[in-house]
Amino acid sequence: MLFQIAWRNLWRNRLRSLLIASSVAVGMWAGAFIMAIYYGMGDGRLRIAIDHEVSHMQVHRPGFSDDQEARMNFDADRVEQALQNLPDVKAYALRSITGGMLATASGSQGVQINGIDPASEEATLGLNTFVREGEYLDTTMRNRILIGKRLAGKMKLEVGQKVVLTFLDTASNIISGAFRVCGLYTSYNAPLDERNVYVLKSNLDPLLGLHRQAHEAAVLLQHDESLDTDFAQLQHQLPGLKVEKWQDISPETSLVLSSLDTYSIIFTVIILIALAFGIINTMLMAVLERTREIGVLMAVGMNKWRVFGMIMFETVFLTFIGAPAGLLAAWACVLWLGHTGLDLSKVAGDVMQDFGYASVIYPVMPLNSVLETIWLIIFAALVSAIFPALKALKLKPVEAIRA
């Protein structure tokens, strides 16, 4: 009986009921869509970190990451053999790395010099896809250098100009070499572009005093799920060397992913607070408009707790009408933008690249987040209905009938 009364009461004022249901739908859509945006940003940052920056794993000599000294190298053949034994390796790259100075006629800049094999970097990081001017490194051309476009702008460099790299070799001697700019690149991470330059490993190794040695091995796997297994196996095969996962190499990315749930819930709660005030206002108006009717119901025998339950049921019904509609709208938006992407470059320009994010975001809607949003919506609606329902409890039948 109480269910029927509550349901019929809803449609006596259709405009008001549709207003509340629409508010719930908008709240559900906003909460789910914001979660999808945040998870899309996190997923995009993860893929950039793994596919274009640090790969799944890296191998170094212990302590190399602190000082990047040329003498802290390892046997490239030994590491390469171990990598070839891993079952899930998609690609790997052996690099020679050292810190140094890049000097031009207009000034100098501290940089990280990466000696690479072009084909290996194309497979692991897709470095060739970032070239915006000039051309990618060519193994047939000696002493060519690929630098970030933002760094080139700061140093007033163009394709074809010469630069001088100065660094220490394995014997701690100061070495200088002249290189010609073959291309300018722009990746998803502007700060990294400003301090990383790339040359051929075959050109850098003789200057460093290396022969079949390397400072870093980057490993890209076929599947993210096999990381723990391959990590343990690689550690076993390379005793004495330091094997690190992407979480250790890029802790800021790991922190972003671990905080996604917290930040998305915070923003969702803010939206739900605004929604709650709307529900309170509308339901309170509904109670005040039906003061005489509620007084009659109480006079003929309906106790106050049944009146309380009637108001609560009305809110629950409206919530279950609005929430699926909002969820469906959010799912449609995520499905559409999941294919086309949400391009923020027209609004934010290159700001996203300053923080290591792509300008185009592809929203993702995890099932567990959707369920959390649904529970939060229901909770907010029920809490919002308490105050109007308590207002109805305070009505006295005689006074309410006379109102």
PLY file of the C-alpha trace (Angstrom):
ply
format ascii 1.0
element vertex 403
property float x
property float y
property float z
element edge 402
property int vertex1
property int vertex2
end_header
0.00 0.00 0.00
2.77 2.46 0.94
4.56 1.74 -2.34
1.41 2.44 -4.36
0.72 5.71 -2.55
4.30 6.88 -3.03
4.27 5.92 -6.73
0.96 7.67 -7.40
2.12 10.77 -5.54
5.03 11.11 -7.91
2.89 11.58 -11.00
0.37 13.96 -9.48
2.90 16.68 -10.22
4.77 15.38 -13.21
6.85 18.49 -13.76
8.27 18.37 -10.24
8.94 14.64 -10.42
10.63 14.94 -13.79
12.72 17.82 -12.41
14.03 15.68 -9.55
14.62 12.68 -11.82
16.48 14.94 -14.26
18.63 16.28 -11.44
19.55 12.74 -10.44
20.27 11.88 -14.09
22.53 14.90 -14.52
24.34 14.06 -11.28
24.81 10.47 -12.39
26.05 11.56 -15.82
28.45 14.14 -14.40
29.86 11.78 -11.77
30.36 8.88 -14.17
31.72 11.09 -16.95
34.25 12.82 -14.68
35.42 9.42 -13.46
35.78 8.31 -17.08
37.84 11.42 -17.90
40.15 10.86 -14.94
40.61 7.18 -15.69
41.18 8.04 -19.35
43.91 10.50 -18.37
45.48 7.91 -16.08
45.36 5.21 -18.73
46.82 7.61 -21.30
49.64 8.61 -18.94
50.39 4.93 -18.27
50.59 4.12 -21.97
52.82 7.14 -22.66
55.15 6.19 -19.80
55.44 2.56 -20.93
55.25 2.86 -24.71
57.14 6.14 -25.23
59.31 6.85 -22.17
60.61 4.13 -19.84
59.18 0.84 -21.23
58.10 -1.94 -18.86
61.55 -2.58 -17.38
65.05 -1.16 -17.45
68.44 -2.62 -16.58
71.39 -0.59 -15.21
74.50 -0.98 -13.15
73.66 -0.26 -9.48
74.13 3.45 -8.83
74.15 4.50 -12.49
70.85 6.40 -12.20
72.36 8.65 -9.51
75.40 9.99 -11.39
75.19 8.59 -14.95
78.94 8.06 -15.09
80.26 6.51 -18.31
82.34 3.95 -16.39
79.19 2.39 -14.87
78.37 0.19 -17.86
77.57 -3.49 -18.37
78.27 -6.22 -20.92
75.74 -5.66 -23.69
76.05 -9.21 -25.06
75.24 -10.76 -21.68
72.14 -8.60 -21.18
70.98 -9.08 -24.75
71.18 -12.86 -24.37
69.12 -12.70 -21.17
66.48 -10.55 -22.89
66.22 -12.97 -25.78
65.38 -15.74 -23.29
62.35 -13.87 -21.91
59.17 -15.31 -23.45
57.06 -12.14 -23.56
59.52 -9.53 -24.86
58.10 -7.40 -27.66
61.19 -5.24 -28.20
64.27 -4.04 -26.36
66.89 -1.33 -26.79
70.48 -1.07 -25.54
71.64 2.50 -24.94
74.78 4.40 -24.05
73.90 7.32 -21.78
75.90 10.14 -20.32
75.31 13.64 -19.03
77.00 16.50 -20.82
76.80 19.99 -22.25
75.33 20.99 -25.59
77.00 24.16 -26.87
76.11 26.45 -29.76
77.07 29.96 -30.79
74.15 31.30 -28.72
74.97 29.47 -25.46
75.08 26.09 -23.74
72.65 23.73 -22.04
73.04 20.67 -19.84
71.56 17.59 -21.53
71.36 13.83 -21.29
73.08 12.31 -24.31
71.49 9.05 -25.46
73.42 6.83 -27.82
70.85 4.65 -29.55
70.23 2.19 -32.33
67.49 3.83 -34.49
65.68 0.58 -35.28
65.56 -0.50 -31.61
64.21 2.88 -30.45
61.63 2.80 -33.21
60.39 -0.54 -31.84
60.49 0.34 -28.13
59.63 4.06 -27.93
58.38 4.94 -31.41
60.94 7.77 -31.43
60.71 8.13 -35.20
57.03 9.11 -34.95
57.91 12.21 -32.92
60.12 13.84 -35.57
58.50 17.13 -36.63
61.24 18.72 -38.73
64.13 17.19 -40.64
64.56 13.43 -40.50
65.16 10.57 -38.10
68.65 9.31 -37.30
70.21 7.45 -40.22
72.87 4.80 -39.55
74.62 5.69 -42.83
75.23 9.30 -41.69
77.96 10.02 -39.12
77.68 12.40 -36.17
74.02 13.31 -36.51
71.94 14.46 -33.54
68.19 14.53 -32.88
67.07 17.18 -30.40
63.76 18.34 -28.94
61.99 21.14 -30.77
61.54 23.12 -27.56
65.26 22.81 -26.78
66.05 23.89 -30.33
63.93 26.99 -29.87
65.73 27.83 -26.63
69.16 27.31 -28.24
68.11 28.99 -31.53
68.92 25.87 -33.52
67.62 24.72 -36.88
68.00 21.53 -38.88
71.44 21.35 -40.48
73.29 23.44 -37.89
76.20 22.11 -35.85
76.42 21.68 -32.09
79.24 20.58 -29.80
78.69 17.94 -27.13
81.07 17.85 -24.17
81.11 14.98 -21.67
83.35 12.62 -19.67
84.51 9.25 -21.00
85.05 6.05 -18.98
88.45 7.32 -17.83
86.94 10.64 -16.66
88.61 12.56 -19.49
86.79 15.53 -21.00
85.69 14.68 -24.53
84.10 16.93 -27.12
82.45 16.06 -30.40
80.76 18.03 -33.18
77.34 16.85 -34.37
74.98 18.15 -37.02
71.24 18.47 -36.25
69.34 16.04 -38.47
65.90 16.53 -36.99
63.71 18.08 -34.31
61.24 16.00 -32.31
58.28 16.69 -30.04
57.10 13.93 -27.70
54.26 13.81 -25.16
56.56 15.04 -22.39
57.95 18.55 -22.93
60.30 18.56 -19.88
61.99 15.39 -21.17
62.33 16.94 -24.64
64.29 19.83 -23.18
67.00 17.64 -21.66
67.27 14.57 -23.93
69.22 14.46 -27.17
69.81 11.38 -29.32
72.83 10.33 -31.33
73.91 7.04 -32.89
75.33 4.59 -30.35
77.96 3.65 -32.91
79.16 7.29 -32.94
79.00 7.85 -29.17
80.63 4.60 -27.98
84.12 5.30 -29.41
84.11 8.74 -27.77
83.09 7.22 -24.41
85.58 4.38 -24.70
82.95 1.63 -24.89
83.05 -1.59 -26.89
80.04 -3.92 -26.85
78.92 -2.25 -23.65
75.87 -0.21 -22.66
74.49 1.80 -19.78
70.80 1.00 -20.11
68.56 -1.71 -21.48
64.88 -0.85 -21.97
62.46 -3.76 -22.27
58.97 -3.56 -23.78
56.69 -6.55 -23.14
53.82 -7.97 -25.15
51.41 -7.83 -22.20
51.32 -5.73 -19.05
50.15 -8.73 -17.03
53.43 -10.62 -17.54
55.54 -7.86 -15.95
55.98 -9.52 -12.54
56.91 -12.89 -14.02
59.44 -11.50 -16.52
60.85 -9.13 -13.89
61.60 -12.03 -11.53
63.13 -14.07 -14.34
65.33 -11.20 -15.54
66.53 -10.51 -12.00
67.52 -14.18 -11.69
69.42 -14.14 -15.00
71.26 -10.86 -14.33
72.73 -11.02 -10.82
74.79 -7.94 -10.01
72.70 -5.66 -12.23
69.74 -3.54 -11.17
66.44 -4.44 -12.82
63.59 -1.96 -12.29
59.91 -1.90 -13.18
58.25 1.15 -14.68
56.70 1.93 -11.26
60.21 2.45 -9.84
61.56 4.34 -12.85
58.55 6.66 -13.13
57.16 6.96 -9.58
55.12 10.04 -10.50
53.11 7.95 -12.96
52.54 5.28 -10.33
51.38 7.99 -7.89
48.93 9.40 -10.43
47.39 5.99 -11.04
47.15 5.18 -7.34
45.37 8.48 -6.62
42.84 8.26 -9.46
40.16 6.67 -7.27
40.58 9.30 -4.57
40.45 12.32 -6.87
37.55 11.04 -8.95
35.49 10.34 -5.82
36.28 13.81 -4.45
34.97 15.51 -7.58
31.97 13.19 -7.69
31.12 14.01 -4.07
31.28 17.73 -4.87
28.77 17.20 -7.69
26.55 15.09 -5.43
26.51 17.78 -2.75
25.12 20.21 -5.32
22.63 17.53 -6.39
21.60 16.94 -2.78
20.68 20.58 -2.27
18.48 20.41 -5.36
16.68 17.31 -4.10
16.20 18.81 -0.62
14.73 21.98 -2.07
12.36 20.17 -4.44
11.17 17.53 -1.95
10.68 20.15 0.77
8.51 22.10 -1.66
6.54 18.92 -2.35
5.95 18.36 1.39
4.87 21.96 2.01
2.48 21.90 -0.96
0.84 18.72 0.39
0.56 19.86 4.00
-3.26 19.47 4.10
-3.12 16.12 2.30
-0.51 14.76 4.71
-2.61 16.04 7.62
-5.67 14.12 6.33
-3.59 10.92 5.95
-2.35 11.25 9.50
-5.88 12.00 10.74
-7.31 8.81 9.22
-4.68 6.61 10.86
-1.38 6.81 8.96
1.31 7.14 11.59
4.23 9.50 11.26
6.76 6.80 10.40
4.63 5.70 7.46
4.56 9.31 6.30
8.33 9.36 6.68
8.59 6.15 4.65
6.29 7.53 1.95
8.56 10.55 1.38
11.63 8.31 1.34
10.06 5.91 -1.15
9.17 8.79 -3.44
12.81 9.87 -3.47
14.01 6.30 -4.05
11.64 5.88 -6.99
12.83 9.13 -8.55
16.45 8.08 -8.01
15.93 4.75 -9.74
14.30 6.56 -12.64
17.02 9.20 -13.02
20.15 7.14 -12.26
19.84 4.65 -15.17
19.12 7.52 -17.57
22.22 9.40 -16.40
24.34 6.25 -16.54
23.14 5.52 -20.07
23.98 9.09 -21.15
27.45 8.82 -19.58
28.04 5.43 -21.25
27.03 6.90 -24.63
29.43 9.85 -24.19
32.29 7.57 -23.13
31.59 5.18 -26.02
31.66 8.04 -28.52
34.68 9.88 -27.08
36.46 6.56 -26.53
36.76 6.36 -30.33
37.08 10.02 -31.33
38.94 11.27 -28.23
38.49 14.51 -26.32
40.93 17.00 -27.86
42.04 19.55 -25.26
44.67 21.19 -27.44
42.14 23.69 -28.79
41.46 24.86 -25.24
44.70 24.23 -23.34
47.22 24.32 -26.20
50.39 22.41 -25.29
49.84 22.66 -21.54
49.09 18.93 -21.24
52.53 18.08 -22.65
54.17 20.08 -19.86
52.87 17.42 -17.46
53.52 14.39 -19.65
49.95 13.89 -20.91
48.63 13.63 -24.44
46.40 16.47 -25.65
43.74 13.94 -26.71
42.05 12.02 -23.87
40.12 8.79 -24.42
37.68 8.34 -21.50
37.44 4.92 -19.84
34.59 3.77 -17.59
35.64 0.91 -15.26
32.76 -1.17 -13.91
33.83 -0.80 -10.27
33.82 3.01 -10.61
30.34 2.94 -12.11
29.07 0.88 -9.18
30.70 3.32 -6.74
28.97 6.23 -8.48
25.59 4.47 -8.35
25.93 3.84 -4.62
27.00 7.43 -4.03
23.99 8.72 -6.00
21.57 6.52 -4.04
23.18 7.53 -0.75
23.02 11.23 -1.64
19.36 10.94 -2.67
18.36 9.13 0.53
20.24 11.57 2.76
18.67 14.47 0.87
15.17 13.09 1.50
15.65 12.87 5.26
15.19 16.58 5.96
11.91 16.95 3.99
10.66 13.69 5.54
11.48 14.94 9.04
9.64 18.14 8.19
6.56 16.02 7.43
6.93 14.23 10.79
6.60 17.53 12.64
3.19 18.25 11.12
0.22 18.06 13.49
-2.90 16.61 11.84
-5.33 19.31 13.04
-3.06 22.21 12.09
-2.13 20.57 8.79
-5.82 20.11 7.78
-6.54 23.75 8.56
-3.52 24.96 6.57
0 1
1 2
2 3
3 4
4 5
5 6
6 7
7 8
8 9
9 10
10 11
11 12
12 13
13 14
14 15
15 16
16 17
17 18
18 19
19 20
20 21
21 22
22 23
23 24
24 25
25 26
26 27
27 28
28 29
29 30
30 31
31 32
32 33
33 34
34 35
35 36
36 37
37 38
38 39
39 40
40 41
41 42
42 43
43 44
44 45
45 46
46 47
47 48
48 49
49 50
50 51
51 52
52 53
53 54
54 55
55 56
56 57
57 58
58 59
59 60
60 61
61 62
62 63
63 64
64 65
65 66
66 67
67 68
68 69
69 70
70 71
71 72
72 73
73 74
74 75
75 76
76 77
77 78
78 79
79 80
80 81
81 82
82 83
83 84
84 85
85 86
86 87
87 88
88 89
89 90
90 91
91 92
92 93
93 94
94 95
95 96
96 97
97 98
98 99
99 100
100 101
101 102
102 103
103 104
104 105
105 106
106 107
107 108
108 109
109 110
110 111
111 112
112 113
113 114
114 115
115 116
116 117
117 118
118 119
119 120
120 121
121 122
122 123
123 124
124 125
125 126
126 127
127 128
128 129
129 130
130 131
131 132
132 133
133 134
134 135
135 136
136 137
137 138
138 139
139 140
140 141
141 142
142 143
143 144
144 145
145 146
146 147
147 148
148 149
149 150
150 151
151 152
152 153
153 154
154 155
155 156
156 157
157 158
158 159
159 160
160 161
161 162
162 163
163 164
164 165
165 166
166 167
167 168
168 169
169 170
170 171
171 172
172 173
173 174
174 175
175 176
176 177
177 178
178 179
179 180
180 181
181 182
182 183
183 184
184 185
185 186
186 187
187 188
188 189
189 190
190 191
191 192
192 193
193 194
194 195
195 196
196 197
197 198
198 199
199 200
200 201
201 202
202 203
203 204
204 205
205 206
206 207
207 208
208 209
209 210
210 211
211 212
212 213
213 214
214 215
215 216
216 217
217 218
218 219
219 220
220 221
221 222
222 223
223 224
224 225
225 226
226 227
227 228
228 229
229 230
230 231
231 232
232 233
233 234
234 235
235 236
236 237
237 238
238 239
239 240
240 241
241 242
242 243
243 244
244 245
245 246
246 247
247 248
248 249
249 250
250 251
251 252
252 253
253 254
254 255
255 256
256 257
257 258
258 259
259 260
260 261
261 262
262 263
263 264
264 265
265 266
266 267
267 268
268 269
269 270
270 271
271 272
272 273
273 274
274 275
275 276
276 277
277 278
278 279
279 280
280 281
281 282
282 283
283 284
284 285
285 286
286 287
287 288
288 289
289 290
290 291
291 292
292 293
293 294
294 295
295 296
296 297
297 298
298 299
299 300
300 301
301 302
302 303
303 304
304 305
305 306
306 307
307 308
308 309
309 310
310 311
311 312
312 313
313 314
314 315
315 316
316 317
317 318
318 319
319 320
320 321
321 322
322 323
323 324
324 325
325 326
326 327
327 328
328 329
329 330
330 331
331 332
332 333
333 334
334 335
335 336
336 337
337 338
338 339
339 340
340 341
341 342
342 343
343 344
344 345
345 346
346 347
347 348
348 349
349 350
350 351
351 352
352 353
353 354
354 355
355 356
356 357
357 358
358 359
359 360
360 361
361 362
362 363
363 364
364 365
365 366
366 367
367 368
368 369
369 370
370 371
371 372
372 373
373 374
374 375
375 376
376 377
377 378
378 379
379 380
380 381
381 382
382 383
383 384
384 385
385 386
386 387
387 388
388 389
389 390
390 391
391 392
392 393
393 394
394 395
395 396
396 397
397 398
398 399
399 400
400 401
401 402
